Amino acid sequence: MAVQIWHNPRCSKSRQALKIVEESGAEPEIRRYLDDPPSIAELDRVLRMLKMTPRELARLNEGVAREMELKDKDLSRQEMLEIMVRHPILIERPIVISDDGRAVLGRPPEAVREVL
């Protein structure tokens, strides 16, 4: 099975999830989403796979989110997608996407087993 992981190597949860993926025998495609942010369409597709809204996936305690006062703003889905793509640090990680169209947020890291 092939999977893609939206990975931040500086994040311990992301490293733990990657280890679980690798130990499962799956072939991970590692996407360092901070260096290679998703497009709006990609992020929207993954959110639909996760059955989450942009706000549910957003890291609203990040510095940039606080500076933008995102917690206090009532933004549309499109506006949140645009902000998250412009500031990918706001995307919660890790996200594991299987080649069969399923995705899971690796919080806790063991949750990635659902798509393996």
N, C-alpha and C positions, 0 to 999 in steps of 0.2 A: 504494500500500500504506500502510495506517495501522499505526503502532506506538506503543507506550507505552514511555517510558523513565523508570525510577525514578532520579531525578537529584538530585545534590547539587552545586549550582553552585560550591561552594568546593573541589571535588575536581577536580584536573587531568585525571585519567583519565575522569571523568564528562563534563567539558567536551569532551574529545577525542572520546569516543564520540558525544556529541550532534552534533558537527560532522560526523562520518562519516554519521550518520543523515540529517541535513539535506542534505548534499551528494549523497546517493543519490537524492533526490527523494521519499523517504518523508515522510509527514505525521506528525511526532512529536507525541504528546500527552505533555507534560512533567509528570511527577508528582514534586513535591518531597516525597519520602517522609518526610523529617524533620519537615515541617510537616503532612503528610497521611499518617500511617502506614497501612500495610495492616492489614486485619483478620487475625485468625488464619487464617480460611478462605482469604483472598487469598494470604497468604504461603505457606500449605501448598500451594495450587494451583500457585503459581509455582515452589516448590521441586520439586514433582513434574514440572513442565515442564522444569526444569533438570536433573532426575535427580540432585539433591543432597539431602543431609541438612541440617537446620538448623545443625548444628555445622560442616559444610563451608562454609556461606555466612556464618557468623558471624565478625565482626571481633573475635577474642579478645584482641587486643593493645590495644583501646580501654580507656581509663581505667575506665569503668563495668564492663567485663568483668573487669579486674584486681581492682577493688574487690570484685566478687561472686565472685572466684576461680573463674570459669567453666571455665577450663582443667582444673582439678582435680576438677570435679564430674561425676558420671555422671548426667546428666539425661535424662529421657524426651523423645521428640520433642515432645509437647505442652508440657512444661515449657520447652523451648528456644523454641518458637514464642511462648509467652506472654511470655517475657523479651524476645525480639527485637521484638515488637509494642510492648511497654511502653517499650523503649529502642531505637528504630529506628536509632540511630547504629551499632548492632551489625550491621546488614544491609550486607553488602558491596555496593558499587556500581561502576558502573551496571548495571542490569538492563534489557535491551530485550526487550519482549514483542510479538510480531507478532500481527496479527488472525487468523492462520491457526492459532494455538495453539502456536507455538514460542516459546521464550525462550532467551536467552543472557546470560551474565555477561560484561560488557565488560572483561575482564582477560585479555589486553591489549585496548585499545579497538578494535583492528582485528577482534576476534572478533565484533563486532556485525554484520559483513557477512554472517555465516551466516544471519541471519533477514531480511535485506533483499532 
